[in-house]
Amino acid sequence: MTATWNAADAGVLRLPSGRLIRGRGLSRPLPEGPTPDFAVHLLGKQPPEVPWESRWLRWPDFRLPSSHAEARAVLRAAWARADTARVEVACAGGRGRTGTALACLAVLDGVPAGEAVDFVRRNYDPRAVETPWQKRYVRRFAD
């Protein structure tokens, strides 16, 4: 695995380090082009099987991850792999949980926690991170 996403493709977020991570909604068709090498699925119930490596992070809609420790470990692994592989983060709609996870990845990449939600809204989706508790989760993610 040595390929990453095309920065111009829909849903691809460029972190300050240059890592590219694709966010998307699983309720929409898989985008044209290359498939992920690794995906993190943020869902309340087990996702369907995919032909690439994936991790399921139990995360009910409009809520927070069921385990903060597991979320940190999975997102840290996704961030590390995004240096050399196509990493995708996805929930059902691609905004709330996906935006929150992307903001946490931005924190891991060096974006100050208090600025990470704005960073993701500016560079991924203006409506990303949907609830006050998701915003608070991002601010406290580094703690």
C-alpha positions as CSV (number, residue, x, y, z in Angstrom):
1,M,0.0,0.0,0.0
2,T,1.6,3.2,-1.1
3,A,-1.2,5.1,-2.8
4,T,-3.4,7.8,-1.3
5,W,-6.5,9.6,-2.4
6,N,-6.6,12.3,-5.1
7,A,-7.0,15.6,-3.1
8,A,-9.5,16.9,-5.6
9,D,-11.9,14.0,-5.2
10,A,-15.2,14.5,-3.3
11,G,-15.1,13.9,0.4
12,V,-11.3,13.9,0.6
13,L,-9.9,16.0,3.5
14,R,-6.2,17.1,3.4
15,L,-4.8,17.4,6.9
16,P,-2.0,19.9,7.7
17,S,0.6,17.1,7.5
18,G,-0.5,16.3,3.9
19,R,-2.3,13.1,4.8
20,L,-5.5,12.6,2.8
21,I,-8.5,10.9,4.4
22,R,-11.9,10.4,2.7
23,G,-15.1,10.8,4.5
24,R,-18.4,9.6,3.2
25,G,-21.9,8.4,3.9
26,L,-22.4,4.6,3.6
27,S,-26.0,5.2,2.6
28,R,-24.7,6.6,-0.7
29,P,-23.2,4.5,-3.5
30,L,-19.4,3.9,-3.4
31,P,-17.7,6.7,-5.3
32,E,-16.1,6.0,-8.6
33,G,-12.3,5.4,-8.6
34,P,-10.0,3.6,-6.2
35,T,-11.4,1.8,-3.1
36,P,-10.0,2.3,0.4
37,D,-7.2,0.2,1.7
38,F,-8.6,0.7,5.2
39,A,-11.9,2.0,6.4
40,V,-13.4,2.9,9.8
41,H,-17.1,2.4,10.0
42,L,-18.8,4.6,12.6
43,L,-22.2,2.9,13.2
44,G,-24.4,1.8,16.0
45,K,-24.7,-1.8,14.6
46,Q,-22.3,-4.0,12.8
47,P,-21.7,-2.8,9.2
48,P,-21.9,-5.0,6.1
49,E,-18.7,-6.8,5.0
50,V,-16.5,-4.9,2.5
51,P,-13.7,-6.3,0.4
52,W,-11.0,-4.2,2.0
53,E,-9.7,-4.1,5.6
54,S,-12.1,-2.3,7.9
55,R,-12.7,-1.6,11.6
56,W,-16.1,-1.1,13.2
57,L,-16.3,1.6,15.8
58,R,-19.6,1.3,17.7
59,W,-21.0,4.8,17.4
60,P,-24.8,5.3,17.5
61,D,-26.2,8.0,15.3
62,F,-26.2,11.6,16.8
63,R,-24.2,10.2,19.8
64,L,-20.6,9.6,20.8
65,P,-18.4,6.5,20.5
66,S,-19.4,3.7,22.9
67,S,-15.7,3.5,24.0
68,H,-13.5,6.6,24.1
69,A,-10.4,4.3,24.5
70,E,-11.3,2.2,21.5
71,A,-12.1,5.4,19.5
72,R,-8.7,6.9,20.2
73,A,-7.0,3.6,19.3
74,V,-8.9,3.1,16.0
75,L,-8.6,6.8,15.0
76,R,-4.9,6.8,15.8
77,A,-4.4,3.7,13.6
78,A,-6.4,5.4,10.8
79,W,-4.3,8.5,11.1
80,A,-1.0,6.6,11.0
81,R,-2.1,4.5,8.0
82,A,-3.3,7.6,6.0
83,D,0.4,8.5,5.5
84,T,0.8,5.7,2.9
85,A,-2.7,4.2,2.3
86,R,-6.2,5.2,1.2
87,V,-8.1,5.6,4.5
88,E,-11.8,6.2,4.6
89,V,-14.0,7.2,7.6
90,A,-17.7,6.6,7.1
91,C,-21.0,6.7,8.9
92,A,-24.5,6.4,7.5
93,G,-24.8,10.0,6.3
94,G,-21.2,11.2,6.2
95,R,-21.6,14.3,8.3
96,G,-22.1,14.0,12.1
97,R,-20.0,11.0,13.2
98,T,-17.8,11.2,10.1
99,G,-17.2,14.9,10.7
100,T,-16.5,14.3,14.4
101,A,-14.0,11.6,13.6
102,L,-12.3,13.7,10.9
103,A,-12.0,16.6,13.4
104,C,-10.4,14.1,15.9
105,L,-8.0,13.1,13.2
106,A,-7.2,16.7,12.6
107,V,-6.4,17.0,16.3
108,L,-4.0,14.1,16.0
109,D,-2.5,15.8,13.1
110,G,-1.7,19.0,15.1
111,V,-4.8,21.2,14.6
112,P,-5.7,22.7,18.0
113,A,-8.7,21.0,19.5
114,G,-10.7,24.2,19.7
115,E,-10.2,24.8,16.0
116,A,-10.7,21.3,14.6
117,V,-14.4,21.5,14.0
118,D,-14.0,24.7,12.0
119,F,-11.1,23.1,10.1
120,V,-13.3,20.2,9.1
121,R,-16.3,22.4,8.2
122,R,-14.1,24.6,6.0
123,N,-12.3,21.7,4.3
124,Y,-14.8,18.8,4.3
125,D,-18.4,19.8,4.8
126,P,-19.9,23.0,6.3
127,R,-22.5,20.9,8.2
128,A,-20.0,18.4,9.6
129,V,-20.2,17.7,13.4
130,E,-23.9,18.0,14.1
131,T,-24.4,18.1,17.8
132,P,-23.1,20.1,20.8
133,W,-21.8,17.0,22.4
134,Q,-19.9,16.0,19.3
135,K,-18.2,19.4,19.3
136,R,-17.4,19.0,23.0
137,Y,-16.0,15.5,22.2
138,V,-13.6,16.9,19.7
139,R,-12.4,19.7,22.1
140,R,-11.7,17.0,24.8
141,F,-10.3,14.4,22.4
142,A,-6.6,15.1,23.1
143,D,-7.1,14.9,26.9
